[in-house]
C-alpha cells in the first residue's frame, strides 16, 4: 500500500470520497528532510510538556529510505535533550515493520479505530451532563486512576508512570477548558466520576465538507461499570444532533471492554495500526 503519506482516518475515503491532496501538501510543508525517504514532524507541545525533543515520522518510503542519512539526522546534537521519535503504521504496511525494527524502534501499542455513521442509535437515557471547570480535579483523578497499561504512554519505557499520568490529567483538563467540544460525565447522585471527551475534527481541510467528531479520551473506574457505554451513547447523539456525518474512536487491541461497547453501539472497524517508538 502507499504509505509515503498516510492518514489514520484514510479509510473514510471510501465512504465520503475525501481528497487528501491538500492535507499531503500541508504535511510536506511542515515536515523536515523529505529527500531521503523519510520526513520528521516536530511535536512542539509534546516536546515542551515532556521536556524532550519529541518528533513524529510523518513520511516514510521503504524503497527510497536512506538509513545512514536517517541515523545521522536524528543523532545530530541540538539542545542536549533526550529524543523520542514515534510513528503510527497501518497493519497493511508490512514492509515498514522490519525496517523500523532494524533501526531500533520498538512496538509500544497496537490500536483499533472504529467509526459510526450515526444511524440506528439506541435511545439515550439522559442521565449525563457536560463537565465544567469545577469538575476538573475529579476528572484528573479518574484519568490517572483508570489507566490502560497498554496505551502508548504507559507501555513505552521512555515515559515514567508519573509522566504518563500527568499527561492524561493535563489532557482532560485541557478538554474541559476548550480543547475539545465537551466532556460528558454522569449526572446522578452518588455515582463516581467517569468521562467521555468529544472533539470536532478541524485540523485537516479534507474534513470541512463533512462534519466529523472524535472521542479522544475516556476513563471509567471499575465501580462505574456500564458508564462508558452510556456516555459514549450520549456523545453519539450529541454528534448527530450537531449535524455530524461520522464519529470515530480509537482504542487498544487489548481493551476488550471498549471493543465490546463499540460493537454494542454499532461502531464499525475502520483500521488497525501500530505505534513504534525509539528513544535515546
C-alpha positions, -999 to +999 in steps of 0.1 A: +000+000+000+010+036-004+025+046+030+045+076+019+019+099+035-007+080+053-036+094+074-050+074+103-085+081+090-078+074+054-103+045+055-131+072+055-122+080+019-142+050+007-172+064+025-170+102+019-147+104-011-123+128+006-094+143-013-061+141+007-041+163-017-043+195+004-036+175+036-005+160+020+007+193+007+004+209+042+022+180+058+050+183+033+055+219+043+056+211+080+079+181+077+117+181+076+141+161+054+118+146+028+145+138+003+159+106+019+127+085+021+116+099+054+101+130+070+101+142+106+075+165+122+085+182+154+058+179+181+061+213+198+035+208+226+047+173+234+084+184+235+076+212+259+054+190+281+078+161+284+110+182+284+124+162+255+128+165+217+097+147+205+092+141+168+068+120+146+078+103+114+053+119+090+066+104+058+082+070+051+091+053+019+109+020+025+121+018-012+138+052-011+148+051+026+184+060+034+192+045+068+226+062+070+211+096+065+183+089+089+206+079+117+229+109+111+199+132+110+183+120+142+215+119+161+227+154+154+232+175+185+208+203+190+198+212+226+211+184+247+176+170+254+168+133+252+150+124+220+118+105+214+106+095+179+074+077+170+054+066+141+019+052+135+019+024+109-011+007+094-012-031+096-011-032+058+023-015+056+042-047+065+073-035+046+078-009+073+079-033+103+113-049+096+127-015+086+117+001+119+129-029+139+162-027+122+165+009+132+160+001+168+123+011+170+101-010+194+064-017+191+046+000+220+009+000+211-015-018+187-047+001+182-081-001+165-100+028+151-138+025+149-163+047+131-200+053+135-222+068+108-247+079+135-276+058+123-298+034+142-287+048+176-302+034+209-324+059+228-303+079+253-311+077+290-305+114+295-285+108+327-254+127+318-242+163+317-214+184+303-184+188+327-174+223+339-143+237+354-154+226+389-152+190+378-116+192+367-099+180+399-122+149+400-117+142+363-079+144+366-080+119+395-101+095+374-078+100+344-047+089+364-065+060+381-085+044+353-055+039+331-048+013+305-013-002+309-012-009+272-018+027+259+012+041+242+023+064+271+021+037+298+035+010+276+065+030+264+095+028+288+105+063+278+076+077+298+075+071+336+042+062+351+041+097+366+048+113+332+021+092+316-005+100+343+004+137+343-002+137+305-037+122+309-045+146+337-034+176+316-052+163+286-086+160+303-081+194+320-075+210+286-105+192+271-128+208+297-111+242+292-119+242+255-095+219+237-125+196+230-161+203+222-173+190+255-168+163+282-197+141+293-199+129+329-227+111+349-255+133+362-267+111+390-261+115+428-236+091+444-223+079+410-185+082+409-169+102+381-163+088+347-159+108+315-160+107+277-144+136+259-158+147+225-139+168+198-146+181+164-121+172+137-109+206+125-072+201+118-075+189+082-091+207+053-104+175+039-129+172+068-145+206+061-173+193+038-183+165+061-185+174+099-168+147+119-164+141+156-139+121+176-138+106+211-102+113+220-102+102+257-124+082+280-120+069+316-143+048+337-134+033+371-143-004+378-171+006+402-187+026+373-194-004+352-217+005+323-210+042+322-185+040+293-214+027+272-239+053+284-215+083+280-204+072+245-241+069+236-246+105+248-216+116+226-231+098+196-264+116+200-247+149+205-227+145+173-258+135+154-278+165+167-249+188+156-251+176+120-221+153+121-218+126+095-195+104+114-178+098+148-146+080+153-129+064+183-096+047+188-087+021+215-060-005+221-064-040+208-062-052+244-091-031+256-119-057+254-144-037+274-142-007+250-143-030+219-174-047+233-191-014+238-181-002+203-197-034+188-228-030+211-232+007+200-230-001+163-195+011+155-176-005+126-139-012+124-120+012+103-084+004+107-058-014+128-025+005+133+007+001+154+028+027+172+066+022+171+090+044+190+127+050+197+142+070+225+178+080+231 
